[in-house]
């Protein structure tokens, strides 16, 4: 089977595609895969690292805040839509795919749309609880919209064929074991709090974490691993301003980037972080209690909707960024960790949301779409 994958802009769009592509090759080693992305986008680095062939189009998204500069950008985007359409048609005709799989981001819009026009069966995957603009725009042009969580179904017309598949989880996350991870990390029996704001960091979360870590050092009851990200060099100075001496508190580890996340996540008792789709999927996969601080700086405020999908099920607690302070975060950490039943309940309920066979479900929908098209179903 020849499959065209497309999706980009953020890891939340790219990683599901890569996970499914890897699963497809496990099931069908002779499958041919081509990934279409935006040149210069995050997908160029991640897809090449994963070893898949790539083709590129040039596309950009519309800026919603109408400033003079953004009006110029939007004018450029209109022009790029026309050139991207031509580029996409050539890629599809040259590759001749049996199926097109879109995972979101504006780069997937012209690719899936043109593939559908050219008669290629298409499916799309939505990793968030609140569907993105591209997903909603393409929904009626594809055979199946695959959803990470049932909450997303309400945003589609009844005529759209929606199937809940979950988000695919990295194999190394599933394989990591708690006790082995804690031993490898050199942890003692105290609870471990894992906190991070993504690979680039999150300034607001870091500010609150600096206070939390300083207070925790005084109490000495917990262990911490905090990833502060590459875009917040001031963080280490702020930690010192709160009176935290890292050299005297080896139970607190500050890392610019957490490169062993599966191990750290497996070892953790409580997770503090943003509410990106893949972060939440991995929290669910490892049945972890969490405090979520959704980023307000994302399209359609989708991280808030992602977080609330867990909160409504008693699977996480939330602090909106507008309410986030070091004192608020520290009180919530203390409250959860001092209540073993609450800690257990949050983790257990998160685990109930996990769809462990997401890759297999997605693969089945892909095969069904290709099979139906081959047998004359012209939807």
Buried (B, 14 or more C-beta within 10 A) or exposed (E): BBBBBBBBBBBBBBBBBBBBBBBBBEEEEEBBBBBBBBEEBBBBEBBEEBEBEBBBBEBBBEBEEEEEEBEEEBEEBEEBBEEBBEBBBEBBEEBEBBBBBBBBBBBBBBBBBBBBBBEBBBBBBBBBBBBBBBBBBBBEBBBBBBBBBEBBBEBBEEEBBBBBBBBBBBBEBBEBEBEEBBEBBEBEEBBBBBBBBBBEBBBBBBBBBBBBBBBBBEEEEBBBBBBBBEBBEEBBEBBEEBEBEBEEBEBBBBBBBBEBBBBBBBBBBBBBBBBBBBBBBBBBBBBBBBBBBBBEEBBBEBBBBBBBBBBEBBBBBBBEBEEBBBEBBBEBBBEBBEEEEBBEBBBEBBBEBBBEBBBBBBBEBBBBBBEBBEEEEEE
